[in-house]
Amino acid sequence: MEVFRSFEGVKALNGVSFDLRRDQVTGLIGPNGAGKTTLVNMMSGVDFPDSGRIELNGEDITSWTAEKRAHAGLARTFQHGHLFDRLSARENVALGALGVGARAAAASATADELLERFDLTRYADAEARSLPHGEASKLGVARALAADPSFVLMDEPAAGLSEPEVPAFVETVRSICRDHHVGVLIIDHNIELIMELCDYIVVLDNGAILTSGLPAEVRANPAVASAYLGSVG
């Protein structure tokens, strides 16, 4: 992948290029306005680059719609949920599976499995709009995973989680990546979560990659430490 995108003459993404791997959690960090969500929009088909190329499993998908990308194995979550508020939690997750062609019985079974994995079973019959913010964030992740993707793009999936809930969330994402051969890209402002969860980290600044590497390498980078990590570690 290498993409360029400008808005009214401002370069939002300027030659951003990196690869995602299956069985790996990749973190994407940077300050507000760095281009993180714009990049995920490009990758998922919500928006399109001015120039460049995006590939999925070796195939050029740059011009594909979001729906076609989803059917090919690319799923995403949104920063603010995008849930069907008046449907139950179970129905929301089942729709993720139905959207890629699963039969009703299989979709329901997938929903129940994922609700249990994300500790959401007690909300199975509750309308999505009634869930606390942190639980709604987890529900968005469960719905994305119901599509059985090869890769999932997560935009602040831990938003609203309390500190005690974070370790369980980290382990759940790791286990899904490991057990289902899924590649994960995650944006989050919780730097400790990113450092704990991710196998590899990409740092954006002003629409370009400032640095990338293993968590320990990124943490030790002076430019990253002063700009984004502050006194962490």
C-alpha positions, -999 to +999 in steps of 0.1 A: +000+000+000+011+035-008-015+063-008-017+101-013-047+122-003-053+160-002-082+180+010-084+216-004-047+216-011-037+202+023-018+169+021-036+146+045-016+115+034+017+119+016+030+086+004+020+065+034+032+030+027+033-002+049+021-038+049-003-056+073+004-092+081-020-120+092-015-131+128-001-097+137-016-067+155-003-034+140-008-002+159-013+032+142-006+062+164+000+099+160-014+132+171-049+145+161-048+154+124-019+131+116-041+112+091-049+080+110-087+079+103-082+092+068-059+063+062-083+037+075-110+053+054-088+048+023-081+012+033-117+003+040-133+020+009-151+047+027-129+072+008-104+068-020-069+081-025-060+108-051-032+085-062-015+053-051-024+017-047-040-005-020-037-043-022-055-071-004-039-105-006-019-093-037-049-079-056-053-043-064-085-031-045-079+006-048-112+013-068-133-013-049-163-003-029-164-009+009-190-037+003-168-055-021-138-052+002-159-066+031-168-096+010-131-101+002-122-102+039-116-066+050-136-055+080-135-023+101-149-007+132-158+029+136-147+054+162-183+061+172-198+027+168-221+029+138-244+003+154-280-003+146-293+014+178-328-002+179-316-038+172-303-060+199-267-067+205-272-102+192-289-089+160-261-064+154-234-091+155-255-115+134-259-089+107-221-088+104-222-125+094-254-122+073-238-093+053-212-117+039-236-145+030-239-166+062-272-184+067-294-173+096-286-202+119-249-199+114-250-161+119-269-165+151-244-191+164-215-167+154-232-139+173-236-159+205-199-170+203-186-135+199-209-120+225-195-145+250-159-139+239-163-102+245-182-107+278-214-092+263-238-121+267-257-103+294-265-076+268-276-101+240-312-091+240-307-054+249-310-027+223-276-015+212-284+021+221-288+010+258-253-003+261-226+017+281-201+033+258-173+009+264-196-021+258-209-005+226-172-002+214-167-039+221-199-047+203-186-029+172-155-051+172-176-082+176-198-072+146-168-066+124-153-100+134-186-118+126-178-113+089-149-137+094-124-113+079-088-118+069-080-083+082-099-060+106-093-022+110-101-009+144-106+028+151-104+034+188-121+001+198-112+005+235-128+039+238-149+040+270-133+009+286-124+013+322-088+006+332-097-028+347-114-038+315-084-032+293-063-063+300-093-086+291-099-067+259-062-069+250-062-107+255-094-111+235-080-092+205-048-112+207-066-145+208-088-137+178-057-127+159-040-159+169-068-184+167-085-170+135-055-160+115-066-124+114-045-094+108-054-064+129-047-026+125-057-006+156-058+031+162-060+041+199-049+070+220-042+047+250-004+044+244+000+017+271-027-004+254-009+000+221+024-009+236+009-040+253-012-052+225+007-046+193+034-066+176+044-037+153+036+001+154+034+028+127+037+064+138+021+091+115+029+128+117+014+154+093+002+127+069+036+108+066+052+080+085+075+094+112+088+060+122+077+023+125+090-007+143+086-030+173+070-014+204+103-012+222+119+005+192+091+030+189+090+037+226+128+044+226+126+068+196+134+103+209+111+120+184+082+097+193+088+099+230+088+137+231+059+142+207+035+115+217+046+094+246+055+121+271+066+105+303+053+070+295+078+043+305 
